[in-house]
Structure formats: C-alpha cells, structure tokens
Amino acid sequence: MKRFLFNKEGFTLMEVLVSLVIISFLAGAMYTTFSQGLKLWRYAMMPRPEWEMDLFMEKFGRDLRSAFIFRPGSFKGQADLLEFSTLSSRVQTSGGSFQIPVQTRYYFTSSENAVYAEKTDYPRMLRGAPGPAETRKALEGVSGFGLEYYARDPRTREWQWKASWDADCLPRAVKLSLDLGAGNPKKHMRFFPVPASQGCA
C-alpha cells in the first residue's frame, strides 16, 4: 500500500502536460465567465443616461458601417445633422429575410434636448409617399451635440476634420461629441469609421 502512496518515480512528462492542459481550459472558462459577469454588473450599475447613450452610439455606428453613396449628395452633414444612405435591419417576409436601402437622418434639437432619427425606405420614396417612414427620439437629455467629418483636402493633400460635409463621396470617419447635461458634465466623444469610403478625388 505504501508503494502506491509514496511513488518515488514521480509524474511522467505526459501526465504533467495533460494536467496543465486541463487546468488551462478550466482557468479560461472561469475567466470568461467572470469577465462576462463583471461586464453585466458594470452595465447594471451604470447610470441610465450613459447606458442609453451607449445604445444610441451602437445604433449610430451600425448605420454608418453600412453607409454608401446611393446618388450624388446622398451623404451630407452639418454640426447638428447627418443624412446618408444605409441598409436597414433585416426585414422578415414569407420568402426569407433581406435588407433594403433606407435614407437615414440624425438631427439634434436644442429646444427639446434630444436627438431624433428618421428613416425612409427607398421603395416608399419611389412611390412618392409623403414624410419619413419612421421618426423616433433616439436619445434624450442631451445638452450638446456635435458632428465632424474626417477627409483629405484635395487642394492641400492634408487630412483634417471638417465641420460640414456636402461632397459626392464618403468621409473616412465621423466624430460624434455628446454632452448629457448638468448631471453628467463629462463630454463623451466617439469616432466612427466609414468602411465604404474610398476617399475623395
């Protein structure tokens, strides 16, 4: 019995390697579970305005990632307004799901301290239906809103941020700045690349 309890030969290299692999898998699974739980806890503890702002930023970025030039002038922007063509979220039909092109418009109204989002699908526009297909308040409690557009100046050949955009091409990126009011004096800024951009001639 003592021979088995006190084995002087020790473990073989294969046994050590197998043990290390098993421990690594267990440690990885525990770390993933812990990090996901920590992320959920942070979201639960986050103040509501910041949580809503994160959701807004995610939707805004998703629309910009699908932006494209539908016709000349379909992408235009100012400091408090941005209008562009993009693809909608998937539409479910009896034949399956597909995406349709929509004209999307984000704008800020200082009187209501809110950012609105309008979406009009192109089939509706071609039918001549009046007004946007969908208008919703995308974010409330906004005291400051600003947009800038990153592109290369064709004359100086330098990359710079512009306060407005009216070219017949897409900017390389869009910078969004948000102030969430007196209760949250911190200024939030995020940069959104536009993957379909090929630069301007």
VOSE-993834 format. One line per 5 residues: number of its first residue (from 1); for each residue x negated, y, z of C-alpha. Coordinates in pm, whole numbers. Example, Ala and Ser with C-alpha at 12.3 -4.5 7.8 and 13.67 -1.06 7.14 Angstrom:
1> -1230,-450,780 | -1367,-106,714
This chain:
1> 0,0,0 | -282,237,87 | -435,178,-257 | -133,344,-421 | -108,635,-177
6> -475,725,-196 | -579,673,-556 | -945,776,-579 | -936,784,-959 | -704,1089,-962
11> -485,1200,-1254 | -573,1141,-1617 | -607,1431,-1859 | -286,1326,-2036 | -89,1333,-1711
16> -219,1682,-1630 | -131,1812,-1980 | 220,1665,-1966 | 273,1820,-1622 | 155,2161,-1747
21> 391,2147,-2047 | 689,2060,-1826 | 603,2338,-1579 | 564,2587,-1867 | 909,2502,-2005
26> 1067,2536,-1662 | 891,2867,-1597 | 1000,3001,-1937 | 1362,2902,-1877 | 1359,3060,-1531
31> 1203,3382,-1664 | 1458,3412,-1946 | 1749,3359,-1707 | 1607,3607,-1458 | 1536,3876,-1720
36> 1887,3844,-1870 | 2041,3868,-1525 | 1828,4173,-1445 | 1935,4339,-1771 | 2303,4276,-1694
41> 2256,4410,-1343 | 2096,4728,-1479 | 2389,4778,-1717 | 2635,4724,-1432 | 2453,4977,-1213
46> 2406,5230,-1493 | 2625,5543,-1467 | 2921,5526,-1703 | 2820,5822,-1926 | 2483,5664,-2004
51> 2647,5329,-2072 | 2890,5491,-2318 | 2602,5683,-2474 | 2409,5358,-2532 | 2712,5204,-2704
56> 2750,5514,-2921 | 2381,5508,-3014 | 2406,5141,-3109 | 2703,5204,-3341 | 2543,5516,-3488
61> 2219,5327,-3558 | 2405,5031,-3709 | 2582,5262,-3954 | 2255,5432,-4051 | 2082,5099,-4107
66> 2343,5024,-4377 | 2339,5373,-4533 | 2300,5400,-4910 | 2346,5651,-5191 | 2688,5588,-5345
71> 2685,5902,-5558 | 2479,6226,-5561 | 2542,6421,-5243 | 2695,6128,-5055 | 2437,6173,-4776
76> 2445,6522,-4628 | 2385,6657,-4283 | 2357,6961,-4060 | 2258,7009,-3696 | 2605,6904,-3572
81> 2741,6697,-3864 | 2632,6396,-4065 | 2816,6236,-4358 | 2696,5931,-4550 | 2800,5613,-4729
86> 2760,5286,-4543 | 2907,4938,-4519 | 3196,4866,-4287 | 3204,4591,-4032 | 3328,4265,-4177
91> 3692,4258,-4294 | 3870,3927,-4241 | 4101,3805,-4517 | 4254,3472,-4610 | 3972,3424,-4861
96> 3696,3487,-4606 | 3516,3790,-4467 | 3339,4068,-4656 | 3214,4423,-4614 | 3346,4725,-4803
101> 3174,5061,-4861 | 3303,5347,-4648 | 3229,5717,-4621 | 3131,5783,-4258 | 3128,6123,-4091
106> 2999,6207,-3741 | 3053,6558,-3606 | 3032,6742,-3276 | 3300,6979,-3144 | 3172,7209,-2868
111> 3528,7312,-2770 | 3607,6952,-2667 | 3251,6846,-2572 | 3298,6538,-2787 | 3153,6361,-3089
116> 3402,6230,-3345 | 3359,5956,-3603 | 3561,5940,-3924 | 3558,5652,-4169 | 3730,5642,-4506
121> 3701,5331,-4721 | 3635,5387,-5089 | 3940,5188,-5211 | 4152,5436,-5012 | 3968,5730,-5167
126> 4015,5588,-5518 | 4389,5552,-5452 | 4398,5921,-5358 | 4529,5860,-5007 | 4502,6182,-4803
131> 4282,6211,-4492 | 4037,5967,-4337 | 4143,5608,-4279 | 4020,5618,-3919 | 3932,5903,-3684
136> 3824,5835,-3328 | 3649,6008,-3041 | 3311,5833,-3038 | 3162,5998,-2727 | 3297,6235,-2462
141> 3131,6465,-2207 | 2865,6588,-2449 | 2733,6937,-2381 | 2466,6936,-2652 | 2430,6754,-2984
146> 2161,6791,-3247 | 2052,6613,-3564 | 1728,6641,-3760 | 1611,6467,-4077 | 1261,6336,-4147
151> 1127,6354,-4501 | 828,6453,-4709 | 838,6803,-4853 | 785,6768,-5233 | 601,7102,-5252
156> 362,7077,-4958 | 349,6694,-4951 | 378,6707,-4573 | 613,6505,-4355 | 842,6720,-4144
161> 1172,6734,-3957 | 1446,6936,-4127 | 1748,7100,-3965 | 1979,7009,-4256 | 1994,6767,-4546
166> 2153,6809,-4890 | 1916,6621,-5123 | 2030,6342,-5356 | 1818,6090,-5167 | 1798,5947,-4817
171> 1571,6080,-4541 | 1322,5840,-4389 | 1473,5879,-4042 | 1731,6072,-3840 | 1663,6215,-3495
176> 1959,6246,-3258 | 1945,6458,-2941 | 2219,6443,-2678 | 2295,6630,-2354 | 2555,6466,-2133
181> 2649,6770,-1923 | 2565,6924,-1587 | 2594,6594,-1400 | 2318,6448,-1619 | 2066,6722,-1706
186> 1829,6479,-1878 | 1808,6521,-2256 | 1840,6196,-2449 | 1664,6158,-2783 | 1650,5866,-3022
191> 1505,5807,-3368 | 1689,5603,-3630 | 1504,5478,-3941 | 1698,5460,-4267 | 1582,5132,-4428
196> 1730,5207,-4773 | 1529,5529,-4803 | 1276,5528,-5086 | 1166,5883,-5025 | 1239,6183,-5244
201> 1059,6265,-5565
